[in-house]
Each structure stands twice: as structure tokens, then as C-alpha cells.
């Protein structure tokens, strides 16, 4: 299975085409790593400052959308450097037919979202026994 056809980022834009934004603020695109195992594709997204109630994951036909708000934490002192921003984030992926949509799982722990996208039975590799005789 190829990740490029079964789970692919949806375009380069941060917001879907045709979407009108009502606030004049940036929309961030979280960094994502994607891994493939025998059983599933695993998507890890960096979401610092995001709580469970601020995260929304939606599957609409073949489009998986991750969106929400990252909130800044109280700063313990004078800021010297900040490499991430609080605010709205948005990311979309197109799912291929090899993903079992009914079994997708999401976990958020320590600012990292883990999405497990199980492979459909037809996409899993199968071993065929050879019989002598």
C-alpha cells in the first residue's frame, strides 16, 4: 500500500477552497508524521496547547479534517523565544479506499494527537500457504 494514494494531504492551502473566514487571523497547519504498520496507518500531529474540547476531527466521505484552537499557556517569565503560536489550526487529508473508516481511533496526550487509521481487510497483506503434492 502506498501512503500517497491512501492518506494524502489535501492540497497546500491551509483552508479549504471556497471557505470564507470571518476572522482576520492566521490559520495554522500542524506538523504531521505518518507511519504505516501491517494493520494501520498512524498519523501523529503536534498540537501543543490543545485540549480535548478544543479539538474537532471529522470524516466527511473521503476527507479527514483536523481542526481546533491551540490556547497559549500562562508564561512563567519573560519570553525569550517562541516557536509555536496559539490560534486556530486546520489540516485535511484525503483517505483512500484501503482505510476502514468505521474503526478510526483518536488519542490526545501531551500535545500529540495520534490517529490510528486501520486498514480494510482487503488492503492487509495475506500469506498464502503452499501445499505439497
Protein Blocks (a to p, Z undefined) as FASTA:
>chain_A
ZZklmoccehjbfbdghiacfbdcddddddddddddfkbccdddddehiafklpccddeh
jaccddddddddddfbdcfbdcbdcddddddddddfkbcfklgccddeehiacddddddf
klpccdddddeZZ
